[in-house]
Amino acid sequence: MSITPALLKFYPAEMLKRQSVQASAVKKDVRAYLEDVFSNLSKEEFSTIFLETVGCLHEEPNYRIEHPLVLVHGEHDGTGNIKKGAQRWAAREPHCQYIVLPDAGHCANQDNPEFSNTILLNFCKEFSSNE
């Protein structure tokens, strides 16, 4: 990831956005939505959002979340190392429910909203009944 800022400078804007759309969603309507949203961003804005999001990702080996946690990603998530990283993260968290959303990419809640909403509603019900 350290060379990503330099690579983004040389990456053609439309290619970057197009490849991001393809990697982020599996459903045609979600890809169309992403194309529309990304088209409203300049290359600089798109790159800033990407880099700031990536900058939030870091490992703290001894850190644990001491509250219930639901960790989800789409089964077809093709962005970065989300799948591999999520599996490692879930394995080390004592209170984690790890769920892979079927028929979904990186934008899993948009690719499969019914399944995603069911997971979140069930988690909220379970969490609120434990209080």
Residue pairs with C-beta under 8 A, 6 or more apart in sequence:
1 54
4 50
4 51
4 54
5 47
5 51
8 16
8 47
8 50
8 51
13 42
13 43
13 46
16 43
16 46
16 47
17 35
17 38
17 39
17 41
17 46
18 35
20 34
20 38
20 46
20 50
21 31
21 34
21 35
21 38
22 31
22 78
23 78
23 79
23 105
23 106
24 30
24 31
24 34
24 78
24 79
24 105
24 106
24 107
25 31
25 33
25 34
25 105
25 106
25 107
25 110
25 111
26 74
26 76
26 103
26 104
26 105
26 111
27 103
27 110
27 111
30 105
30 107
30 110
30 111
33 110
34 107
38 46
41 49
54 80
57 85
64 92
64 93
64 94
65 93
65 95
65 96
66 94
66 95
67 95
68 95
68 97
68 123
68 126
68 127
68 130
69 93
69 95
69 96
69 97
70 96
70 97
70 99
70 119
70 120
70 123
71 86
71 89
71 90
71 93
71 96
71 97
71 98
71 99
72 98
72 99
72 100
72 101
72 108
72 116
72 119
73 82
73 83
73 86
73 100
73 101
73 106
73 108
74 100
74 101
74 103
74 104
74 105
74 106
74 107
74 108
74 111
74 112
75 100
75 101
75 102
75 103
75 104
76 103
76 104
76 105
77 83
77 104
77 105
77 106
77 108
78 105
78 106
79 105
79 106
82 106
86 98
87 98
89 96
90 96
90 98
97 123
99 119
101 108
101 109
101 111
101 112
101 115
101 116
101 119
102 112
102 115
103 111
103 112
103 115
104 111
104 112
104 115
104 116
105 111
108 116
109 116
109 117
